[in-house]
């Protein structure tokens, strides 16, 4: 037997199987805090888990993947953050603004990756998207609000008012409404606002807004998203259509939506987490806006409200629900 050949083979095998991981001899620990459970954020989390698997980090094998939801309560998000920091994971992930804010406030040493966050700079998570500050980086899901308003106008050329319900306690929601006001002004529209501090308040706020507005805009506000059935139900009762800032609102009855595939946002988030687990520094990973957007039309919902979707819009759609 040739000992030198065995030595070379062993070295090659060691290189082949150990190279992808900076923590190959240990189990990587990733702790995820999510502000509330709703389809878009749940899809983000699943995309993250699947994306990590594609990178070679498999839950239950070489990955310990912890997850907790704050049930829509920022105070609980703070408690989760403190618990996680005490457990010293390799990477912390904050899904949505309040959870990300709680994690960033809780540690200056453990890497924090935010995702599904509308305005990371406005939320004071980082100072500059291109230059990650300290231990924080991640992905923004900043909605193309001007495109949402243009979509509403294309569907309803004679509309004069656009209604929105949001939680003024969420900095991401406030940023979206500011963008909505600007886009509406450019289109000669008036914005009618309704506020909901809790998911239980969304339906009643939507009823008031729907009685005054021509169309309802459903933003990627976590409070609204967790009660989207109530919002769309109130709008439909008033015979008003809903334009979604997220495609996940389509199955609930929004007539059209332009937004991210949140599962893909999760997959893109996994790129950050895996890079950190592989030994990259946060400073080498600039924050960015997630890539990709889908236009989805709900023909059935439009027909129920007597709205004819222009053929040009159907031709541009990523998918059409009939």
NUDREN-782812 format. One record per residue (C-alpha): x, y negated, z negated; residue in three letters. Coordinates in steps of 0.2 Angstrom, whole numbers, plus 5000, padded with zeros to 4 digits. Each point is the difference from the previous one (the first is absolute). Layout:
N
east_north_up_resn
X_Y_Z_ALA
...
***
This chain:
322
east_north_up_resn
5000_5000_5000_UNK
5007_4983_5005_UNK
4999_4989_4984_UNK
5004_4984_5010_UNK
4985_5003_5011_UNK
4989_5002_4984_UNK
5006_4984_4993_UNK
4997_4990_5016_UNK
4982_5008_5001_UNK
4997_4996_4982_UNK
5005_4982_5002_UNK
4990_4997_5015_UNK
4984_5008_4991_UNK
5003_4988_4986_UNK
5001_4985_5011_UNK
4985_5006_5010_UNK
4989_5002_4985_UNK
5006_4986_4988_UNK
5003_4985_5012_UNK
4982_4993_5001_UNK
4999_4997_4981_UNK
5009_4989_4988_UNK
4992_5010_4986_UNK
5002_5017_5007_UNK
5004_5008_4984_UNK
4985_4992_4991_UNK
4982_4998_5002_UNK
4996_4982_5007_UNK
4987_4991_4989_UNK
4987_4988_5009_UNK
4987_4992_4989_UNK
4985_4992_5009_UNK
4988_4988_4992_UNK
4984_4995_5010_UNK
4988_4987_4995_UNK
4984_5009_5005_UNK
4994_5015_5010_UNK
4992_4996_5017_UNK
5003_5008_5017_UNK
5013_4987_5006_UNK
5011_5001_4985_UNK
4998_5019_4998_UNK
5005_5002_5018_UNK
5016_4990_4996_UNK
5004_5011_4986_UNK
4998_5016_5011_UNK
5010_4993_5014_UNK
5014_4996_4987_UNK
5000_5018_4994_UNK
4999_5007_5017_UNK
5014_4988_5006_UNK
5011_5005_4986_UNK
4997_5019_5005_UNK
5006_4996_5018_UNK
5016_4992_4992_UNK
5003_5016_4991_UNK
4993_4995_4983_UNK
4987_5013_4995_UNK
4989_4998_4985_UNK
5002_5014_4988_UNK
5017_5005_5008_UNK
5013_4986_5000_UNK
4987_4986_4996_UNK
4990_4996_4985_UNK
4986_4989_5006_UNK
4990_4991_4986_UNK
4984_4990_5004_UNK
4988_4990_4989_UNK
4986_4988_5004_UNK
4996_4984_4990_UNK
4981_5002_5005_UNK
5000_4982_5006_UNK
5006_4993_4984_UNK
5016_4990_5000_UNK
5003_5003_4981_UNK
5000_5018_5003_UNK
5012_4998_5014_UNK
5012_4991_4987_UNK
4998_5015_4989_UNK
5004_5012_5014_UNK
5016_4990_5005_UNK
5007_5000_4982_UNK
4997_5019_4998_UNK
5009_5003_5017_UNK
5015_4989_4996_UNK
5002_5010_4984_UNK
5001_5016_5010_UNK
5014_4993_5011_UNK
4995_5006_5017_UNK
5011_4998_5015_UNK
4988_4989_5009_UNK
4984_4991_4995_UNK
4986_4997_5013_UNK
4986_4987_4998_UNK
4985_5003_5012_UNK
4991_4983_5001_UNK
5004_4983_4993_UNK
4995_5002_4981_UNK
5009_5016_4998_UNK
5016_4994_5009_UNK
5000_4984_4989_UNK
4999_5011_4984_UNK
5014_5010_5005_UNK
5011_4986_5005_UNK
4997_4991_4984_UNK
5004_5016_4990_UNK
5018_5003_5007_UNK
5015_4992_5007_UNK
5010_5015_5003_UNK
4989_5014_5007_UNK
4997_4998_5019_UNK
4982_4995_5004_UNK
4992_5002_5017_UNK
4984_4991_5002_UNK
4988_5005_5014_UNK
4982_4994_5006_UNK
5004_4983_4993_UNK
4993_4985_5010_UNK
5012_4986_4995_UNK
5016_5006_4990_UNK
5007_4983_4999_UNK
4984_4991_4995_UNK
4998_5014_4987_UNK
5017_4996_4993_UNK
5007_5018_5004_UNK
5014_4993_5010_UNK
5006_4983_5005_UNK
5005_5004_5018_UNK
4994_5015_5011_UNK
5016_5001_5009_UNK
5011_5000_4984_UNK
4993_5012_4987_UNK
5002_4992_4983_UNK
5008_5011_4986_UNK
4992_5017_5000_UNK
4984_4997_5010_UNK
4996_5003_5019_UNK
4986_5007_5010_UNK
4986_4998_5012_UNK
4987_4987_5003_UNK
4983_5004_5008_UNK
4996_4982_5004_UNK
4984_5000_5009_UNK
4998_4992_5017_UNK
4986_4989_4994_UNK
5000_4988_5015_UNK
4997_5015_5011_UNK
4986_5006_4989_UNK
4991_4984_5002_UNK
5003_5000_5019_UNK
4993_5018_5000_UNK
4984_4994_4991_UNK
4998_4986_5012_UNK
5002_5012_5015_UNK
4986_5011_4993_UNK
4989_4985_4994_UNK
5004_4985_5012_UNK
4986_4990_4992_UNK
5005_5002_4982_UNK
5003_4984_4989_UNK
5004_5007_4983_UNK
5011_5014_4993_UNK
4997_5007_4983_UNK
5013_5008_4989_UNK
5000_5008_4982_UNK
5016_5001_4991_UNK
5008_5001_4983_UNK
5009_4984_4995_UNK
5010_5009_4987_UNK
5009_5009_5014_UNK
5014_4989_5008_UNK
4999_5011_5016_UNK
4982_4996_5001_UNK
5002_4981_4998_UNK
5014_5000_5013_UNK
4988_5009_5012_UNK
4986_4988_4997_UNK
5012_4985_5003_UNK
5004_5008_5017_UNK
4982_5003_5003_UNK
4996_4981_4997_UNK
5014_4995_5012_UNK
4994_5012_5014_UNK
4982_4996_4998_UNK
5004_4981_5001_UNK
5009_5003_5016_UNK
4985_5009_5007_UNK
4988_4986_4994_UNK
4992_5012_4987_UNK
4995_4997_4982_UNK
5005_5013_4987_UNK
4988_5005_4986_UNK
5008_5007_4985_UNK
4994_5012_4986_UNK
5011_5006_4986_UNK
5001_5016_4991_UNK
5011_5003_4985_UNK
4995_5018_4999_UNK
4994_5014_5012_UNK
4983_5000_4992_UNK
4998_4981_5005_UNK
5004_5003_5019_UNK
4982_5005_5005_UNK
4991_4986_4992_UNK
5013_4987_5006_UNK
4998_5008_5018_UNK
4981_4998_4999_UNK
5002_4981_4997_UNK
5013_4998_5013_UNK
4990_5010_5013_UNK
4985_4989_4998_UNK
5010_4985_5006_UNK
5013_5007_5012_UNK
4998_5006_5018_UNK
5014_5014_4997_UNK
5009_5007_4985_UNK
5019_5002_5000_UNK
5006_5014_4989_UNK
5018_4996_4996_UNK
5013_5012_4993_UNK
4996_4995_4982_UNK
5001_5015_4988_UNK
4985_4995_4991_UNK
4990_4999_5016_UNK
5007_5016_5007_UNK
4995_5010_4984_UNK
4982_4994_5003_UNK
4999_4999_5018_UNK
4984_5010_5001_UNK
4991_4987_4990_UNK
5007_4986_5010_UNK
4995_5008_5017_UNK
4983_5006_4993_UNK
4996_4982_4994_UNK
5005_4993_5017_UNK
4990_5013_5010_UNK
4985_4996_4989_UNK
5001_4982_5006_UNK
5003_5006_5018_UNK
5017_4993_5000_UNK
5015_5009_5008_UNK
5017_5003_4991_UNK
5017_4998_5008_UNK
5013_5010_4990_UNK
5018_4995_4996_UNK
5004_5018_4999_UNK
4994_5014_5011_UNK
4996_5011_4985_UNK
4984_4989_4999_UNK
4993_5007_5016_UNK
4993_5017_4993_UNK
4991_4989_4987_UNK
4991_4990_5014_UNK
5011_4985_5005_UNK
4996_4997_5018_UNK
5018_4997_5005_UNK
5017_4999_4991_UNK
5017_4995_5005_UNK
5014_5006_4988_UNK
5014_5012_4995_UNK
4999_5018_4999_UNK
5004_5001_4981_UNK
5006_5018_5002_UNK
5014_4994_5011_UNK
5004_4986_4988_UNK
5003_5013_4987_UNK
5011_5009_5013_UNK
5010_4984_5003_UNK
5001_4998_4981_UNK
5008_5017_4999_UNK
5015_4993_5010_UNK
5004_4988_4986_UNK
4998_5012_4986_UNK
5010_5014_5009_UNK
5014_4987_5004_UNK
5001_4995_4982_UNK
5001_5019_4994_UNK
5014_5002_5013_UNK
5010_4987_4992_UNK
4997_4984_5009_UNK
4999_4984_4991_UNK
4984_4989_4999_UNK
5010_4986_5008_UNK
5002_5010_5016_UNK
4981_5002_5002_UNK
4991_4984_5005_UNK
4982_4999_4996_UNK
4989_4999_5016_UNK
4982_5001_5006_UNK
4994_5017_5005_UNK
5000_5005_5018_UNK
4984_5004_5010_UNK
4981_4995_5000_UNK
4985_5009_5006_UNK
4984_4993_5008_UNK
4985_5011_4995_UNK
4982_4997_5006_UNK
4984_5007_4992_UNK
4988_5001_5014_UNK
4987_5009_4989_UNK
5000_4986_4987_UNK
5000_4986_5013_UNK
4985_5008_5008_UNK
4990_5001_4984_UNK
5002_4981_4998_UNK
4996_4997_5019_UNK
5017_4994_5004_UNK
5007_5004_5017_UNK
5019_5003_5000_UNK
5008_4992_5015_UNK
5008_5013_5012_UNK
5017_4990_5000_UNK
5000_5003_4981_UNK
4996_5019_5002_UNK
5014_5001_5013_UNK
5013_4993_4988_UNK
4994_5011_4985_UNK
5012_5013_4993_UNK
4985_5010_4996_UNK
4981_4999_5001_UNK
4988_5008_4988_UNK
4983_5005_5008_UNK
***
